[in-house]
Amino acid sequence: MIRDLRRRLQGFPLTLILLAAGQVWAVEYHDLVEKPFDKLSDRQLSDWGERALKISPEKWKHGETTHFVVHFFRRGPSVANQSETFYRKIREFFGNPSDKRTGRKSHVFAFHKPEDWEQFARLTGMGGIAGITREHEFFYIASTEGGGFDSKGHVQAHEMTHLVFNRLFEGRPPLWLNEGIAEYFGLLETANLPDVHRALAAVPRFPLEELFAAGGYPESEIERRAFYGEATVVVDFLSHSNERKKLLPKFVELMIANEDLGSALGVYGYQSQAQFQDAYEKYRRARYR
């Protein structure tokens, strides 16, 4: 789940929220085959999916790409392009593992008007968020405050990580790892690495013992920012080189299997959690200052 970015990133450098000057985005195109709902190849929806399509039902349009069924009000091809582009990048980030959901598609629900999104949020008990992934469905508001399409995809980058992760791995990792991976990938897609480091350096620390043991999100806004920030830095530490990034999928699989951090860290050669934390603190002091 991603909290409203304007609230979560309050106080972050503007360069984290906007594209860095001179950064070039490679544009990819993935055909969206638009069709009526009853002609879609995958029409199986959760209760949330059914609730979403009952909001302004006459305005919803539908289409398909290779991996997704896209439900949208406007700019369906743009939503589809971003979805498939993020799919490829996220899968590459994890070393191109096999897709465990081959033959089944994930559903993307792209709201456009704030009032429609707010109605959906009330129906599902959400509050103050801009997007959420639930199993194999992703719901978000795809428009900016000005009403245009969010072409930078801040929310989508984070949440698509969750959505694609659910296709590549069987089971769910601990909360800190799940959110840390999504936040790390999402930030890298919206800012360059030095800006990410500077922004995260300004976030309050969150104790590692509490981070690894967390079974739910902290209640206060400051603590949530610290939680997301620390989790993101840990994932950066686990994947900051090509060699370490290759080890991340195995680490994730072990954490899904039994959540035994000490055992999973052996993948990286650490003989104890204390040894890991010592190396982590040294890395953090050098990179995040």
HELIX and SHEET records of a PDB file:
HELIX    1   1 LEU A    5  ARG A    8  1                                   4    
HELIX    2   2 LEU A   14  ILE A   17  1                                   4    
HELIX    3   3 PHE A   37  LYS A   39  5                                   3    
HELIX    4   4 ASP A   47  LEU A   53  1                                   7    
HELIX    5   5 PRO A   57  LYS A   59  5                                   3    
HELIX    6   6 GLY A   76  PHE A   93  1                                  18    
HELIX    7   7 PRO A  114  THR A  124  1                                  11    
HELIX    8   8 HIS A  154  LEU A  168  1                                  15    
HELIX    9   9 LEU A  175  LEU A  188  1                                  14    
HELIX   10  10 LEU A  193  ALA A  201  1                                   9    
HELIX   11  11 LEU A  208  ALA A  213  1                                   6    
HELIX   12  12 GLU A  221  SER A  239  1                                  19    
HELIX   13  13 ASN A  242  ASN A  258  1                                  17    
HELIX   14  14 LEU A  261  ALA A  264  1                                   4    
HELIX   15  15 LEU A  265  TYR A  268  5                                   4    
HELIX   16  16 GLN A  273  ARG A  287  1                                  15    
SHEET    1   A 7 ILE A   2  ARG A   3  0                                        
SHEET    2   A 7 ILE A 129  ARG A 134 -1                                        
SHEET    3   A 7 GLU A 137  ILE A 141 -1                                        
SHEET    4   A 7 SER A 106  PHE A 111  1                                        
SHEET    5   A 7 PHE A  68  PHE A  72  1                                        
SHEET    6   A 7 LYS A  61  GLU A  64 -1                                        
SHEET    7   A 7 VAL A  33  GLU A  34 -1                                        
END                                                                             
